[in-house]
Amino acid sequence: MANEDPFDAASDEDGFSHSPTLDAIITDAAAGQRLDKALALCLEADLAAEHGLSRTRLRALIEEGQVSLNGGAVRDPSRKVAAGDLFQILPPPPKPLELIPEAIPLDIIYEDTDLLVVDKPSGMAAHPAPGAETGTLVHALLAHCGDSLSGVGGVERPGVVHRIDKDTSGLLVVAKNDRAHAGLSQQFAKHSVERSYSALVWGAPDRGDPRLMGLPAVTSVEDRLRIEAELARARHDRKKMAVVTSGGKRAVTWIAVRARYGVDPSRPFASLVECMLETGRTHQIRVHMAHIGHPLLGDQTYGRGRKLGSEAGEAAQAAAAFHRQALHAGLLGFTHPCTGEALRFESAAPPDFAELRAKFEPFRCG
């Protein structure tokens, strides 16, 4: 884990790391491995991604003397490690990107001198990353705000307090000064921000389903289901997140079924679900829904391979053609970090999501 400062307490999804020194504690599962491989397994995944620490990069840092154990540099990438070893990694500071503002239209829901709320379209990344060096929300914000954006997020993501996946649509709050950034980051860290998403998922979560209610991660509270399952980077695919029994980060999602779709009401083939975030981890909703057996329609990472039969008619064709996760961040509420005013915003689902849902409406059964 990284040494923390006041702005690094939010979460995988909501926070940033500013300390140059990263810590990696060798787990039992990584004991006996080569040092470079063990570090790749044990270093917190999002920190590794943020600092560009692939196994190849870690090997180079080891050889350069930038990895230490008990205060002494370790320069042999093939050295075998033991459980409990605490290694410190000192990556060089990231090279700042020379971002060029891009006049990309933004759907701004609210704006004042301290912050703005944007309704992000699907297909737009929040900030630059490999494969998305241009056309991001940050590029658009630089053109819209000029030099007024908060610098706390760093040159690569000025003003960005939290993010949603590139292919997820919906509401984001952006800080325009450091005071607003600090106040908003604290709210995300305390999980006091209200966030609700609409999702179309395979099947329908049912509190009467013994399989579902037998999962240790799932409990029923009034008319909602509560999923609490730790998340960590998947060991066999570092681009994916996975539910783990220990060693991950606490993640809690509340879900409520708003509509069920199917020919047979006892066996709905899809449903509209409201997902409320108590925490905000990377891919949290997508992984939690897949974990309970109801992945999102269109999710090419966690829900691939599902399809509907001919009895679903046009809904089956629409679902097969929908190539992004059917997820929309439709509600965002927080306290204004400078005025103390309670703010709450809502966003209607974009046309592609609405059209997909419309194909299912003739099959509504609950």
ZAMARGU-4260 file (C-alpha; in steps of 0.2 Angstrom, whole numbers, plus 5000, padded with zeros to 4 digits):
<rodrens>
0) 5000/5000/5000 | 5006/5018/4998 | 5010/5030/5012 | 4994/5040/5013 | 4991/5059/5013
5) 4974/5068/5016 | 4969/5066/4997 | 4973/5048/4996 | 4959/5041/5007 | 4945/5040/4996
10) 4945/5023/4987 | 4952/5014/4971 | 4939/5024/4961 | 4939/5040/4970 | 4957/5044/4976
15) 4974/5047/4970 | 4991/5043/4977 | 5004/5057/4979 | 5017/5048/4990 | 5032/5042/4979
20) 5036/5027/4990 | 5025/5012/4988 | 5025/4997/5000 | 5022/4979/4995 | 5020/4965/5008
25) 5023/4948/5002 | 5008/4937/5005 | 5008/4918/5008 | 5002/4915/4990 | 5017/4924/4983
30) 5030/4917/4995 | 5044/4908/4985 | 5041/4917/4969 | 5054/4928/4960 | 5055/4946/4967
35) 5049/4954/4951 | 5034/4942/4950 | 5030/4943/4968 | 5029/4962/4968 | 5018/4962/4953
40) 5006/4950/4963 | 5007/4959/4979 | 5007/4978/4975 | 4990/4986/4976 | 4984/4985/4958
45) 4978/5002/4955 | 4993/5010/4962 | 5004/4999/4951 | 4993/5004/4936 | 4994/5023/4941
50) 5013/5022/4942 | 5015/5011/4926 | 5023/4997/4936 | 5021/4981/4925 | 5032/4966/4929
55) 5044/4972/4916 | 5045/4989/4924 | 5047/4982/4941 | 5061/4971/4935 | 5070/4987/4928
60) 5067/4997/4945 | 5075/4982/4955 | 5090/4982/4944 | 5091/5001/4946 | 5092/4999/4965
65) 5074/5007/4967 | 5068/4993/4977 | 5073/4990/4995 | 5071/4978/5009 | 5075/4983/5027
70) 5083/4999/5021 | 5095/4990/5009 | 5093/4990/4990 | 5089/4974/4982 | 5095/4972/4964
75) 5091/4954/4959 | 5074/4952/4951 | 5076/4933/4952 | 5078/4933/4971 | 5066/4922/4980
80) 5055/4931/4993 | 5047/4925/5009 | 5030/4929/5016 | 5029/4944/5027 | 5044/4953/5018
85) 5041/4972/5016 | 5048/4979/5001 | 5048/4998/4997 | 5047/5004/4979 | 5053/5021/4974
90) 5047/5024/4956 | 5052/5039/4947 | 5040/5053/4946 | 5028/5051/4932 | 5032/5062/4917
95) 5019/5075/4915 | 5008/5074/4900 | 5007/5090/4890 | 4988/5090/4888 | 4981/5100/4874
100) 4963/5107/4878 | 4950/5100/4866 | 4934/5109/4863 | 4923/5094/4866 | 4905/5098/4870
105) 4900/5094/4888 | 4883/5091/4896 | 4885/5102/4911 | 4871/5100/4924 | 4878/5112/4937
110) 4892/5124/4938 | 4898/5138/4950 | 4915/5145/4955 | 4920/5129/4965 | 4914/5114/4955
115) 4904/5108/4941 | 4893/5092/4938 | 4895/5084/4921 | 4884/5071/4913 | 4897/5060/4904
120) 4893/5050/4889 | 4898/5032/4887 | 4914/5030/4877 | 4923/5045/4885 | 4937/5041/4897
125) 4938/5052/4913 | 4956/5055/4911 | 4971/5051/4900 | 4977/5033/4901 | 4985/5021/4889
130) 4973/5019/4874 | 4964/5035/4878 | 4977/5049/4876 | 4965/5061/4869 | 4946/5064/4869
135) 4945/5062/4888 | 4934/5072/4900 | 4950/5081/4906 | 4954/5087/4889 | 4936/5094/4888
140) 4937/5102/4905 | 4954/5110/4901 | 4945/5119/4886 | 4930/5124/4896 | 4938/5129/4912
145) 4955/5135/4907 | 4967/5137/4922 | 4954/5136/4935 | 4954/5117/4938 | 4960/5110/4954
150) 4978/5104/4953 | 4976/5091/4967 | 4973/5077/4955 | 4989/5080/4946 | 4993/5086/4928
155) 4985/5070/4920 | 4969/5072/4929 | 4966/5090/4936 | 4950/5092/4945 | 4944/5074/4944
160) 4938/5069/4961 | 4930/5052/4956 | 4928/5043/4940 | 4916/5031/4931 | 4921/5018/4918
165) 4924/5024/4900 | 4909/5014/4894 | 4897/5019/4909 | 4887/5035/4906 | 4881/5047/4920
170) 4885/5060/4933 | 4903/5066/4939 | 4908/5080/4950 | 4923/5090/4946 | 4933/5102/4957
175) 4938/5119/4951 | 4949/5123/4965 | 4960/5114/4978 | 4948/5118/4993 | 4933/5110/4983
180) 4944/5095/4979 | 4949/5092/4997 | 4931/5094/5003 | 4924/5082/4990 | 4938/5069/4992
185) 4934/5069/5011 | 4916/5065/5007 | 4920/5051/4996 | 4932/5044/5009 | 4918/5044/5022
190) 4906/5036/5009 | 4894/5051/5013 | 4891/5054/4994 | 4874/5048/4987 | 4877/5038/4971
195) 4864/5027/4962 | 4865/5018/4946 | 4853/5010/4934 | 4858/4993/4927 | 4850/4981/4915
200) 4856/4963/4921 | 4854/4945/4916 | 4840/4937/4926 | 4833/4945/4941 | 4840/4944/4959
205) 4827/4936/4970 | 4827/4936/4989 | 4818/4919/4988 | 4832/4911/4978 | 4841/4899/4990
210) 4857/4900/4979 | 4858/4918/4979 | 4854/4920/4998 | 4866/4906/5002 | 4881/4917/4996
215) 4891/4924/5011 | 4892/4941/5003 | 4873/4943/5001 | 4860/4948/5014 | 4842/4955/5013
220) 4837/4971/5021 | 4819/4976/5019 | 4816/4977/5000 | 4835/4978/4995 | 4849/4966/4994
225) 4866/4970/5001 | 4882/4964/4993 | 4898/4965/5004 | 4912/4956/4995 | 4930/4962/4995
230) 4938/4966/4978 | 4956/4965/4972 | 4964/4964/4955 | 4962/4947/4947 | 4978/4936/4948
235) 4976/4929/4931 | 4971/4945/4922 | 4977/4961/4929 | 4965/4971/4919 | 4950/4963/4928
240) 4944/4965/4946 | 4938/4949/4956 | 4929/4945/4972 | 4942/4939/4985 | 4939/4931/5003
245) 4954/4941/5010 | 4967/4954/5006 | 4955/4965/4995 | 4947/4981/4998 | 4930/4982/5007
250) 4916/4985/4994 | 4897/4986/4997 | 4883/4988/4985 | 4865/4989/4988 | 4853/4983/4975
255) 4834/4984/4972 | 4825/4976/4957 | 4814/4989/4948 | 4807/4979/4934 | 4807/4960/4928
260) 4807/4955/4910 | 4802/4937/4904 | 4790/4926/4895 | 4788/4916/4911 | 4786/4927/4927
265) 4794/4913/4937 | 4810/4914/4926 | 4813/4932/4921 | 4827/4933/4908 | 4832/4951/4913
270) 4829/4965/4925 | 4831/4983/4928 | 4841/4985/4944 | 4845/5000/4955 | 4862/4999/4962
275) 4867/5011/4976 | 4886/5012/4981 | 4891/5012/4999 | 4909/5011/4993 | 4917/5016/4976
280) 4929/5003/4970 | 4935/5000/4952 | 4922/4990/4942 | 4912/4987/4959 | 4894/4986/4952
285) 4900/4975/4937 | 4910/4963/4948 | 4897/4962/4962 | 4883/4958/4950 | 4893/4945/4940
290) 4898/4937/4957 | 4879/4934/4962 | 4876/4927/4945 | 4867/4942/4937 | 4880/4951/4926
295) 4876/4967/4917 | 4869/4966/4899 | 4883/4971/4886 | 4897/4969/4899 | 4911/4962/4888
300) 4923/4959/4903 | 4912/4951/4916 | 4896/4945/4907 | 4902/4939/4890 | 4894/4923/4883
305) 4876/4926/4888 | 4862/4927/4876 | 4843/4926/4874 | 4833/4914/4865 | 4821/4917/4851
310) 4806/4919/4863 | 4813/4936/4868 | 4811/4943/4850 | 4818/4960/4847 | 4825/4960/4865
315) 4837/4946/4861 | 4843/4955/4845 | 4845/4972/4855 | 4854/4963/4869 | 4866/4954/4857
320) 4870/4971/4848 | 4873/4981/4864 | 4892/4981/4866 | 4894/4991/4882 | 4889/4988/4900
325) 4871/4993/4902 | 4875/5005/4917 | 4871/5023/4920 | 4875/5034/4935 | 4859/5043/4936
330) 4860/5051/4954 | 4873/5060/4963 | 4871/5069/4979 | 4884/5078/4990 | 4887/5093/5002
335) 4894/5108/4993 | 4912/5108/5000 | 4913/5127/5001 | 4895/5133/5005 | 4888/5118/5015
340) 4873/5117/5003 | 4865/5100/5000 | 4866/5096/4981 | 4857/5082/4972 | 4857/5079/4954
345) 4848/5066/4942 | 4851/5061/4925 | 4840/5052/4913 | 4847/5037/4904 | 4855/5040/4887
350) 4846/5035/4871 | 4855/5018/4869 | 4851/5013/4886 | 4833/5019/4885 | 4831/5010/4868
355) 4838/4994/4875 | 4826/4995/4890 | 4811/4999/4878 | 4814/4982/4869 | 4812/4973/4885
360) 4796/4982/4891 | 4784/4971/4881 | 4790/4956/4892 | 4788/4965/4908 | 4782/4953/4921
365) 4785/4962/4938
</rodrens>
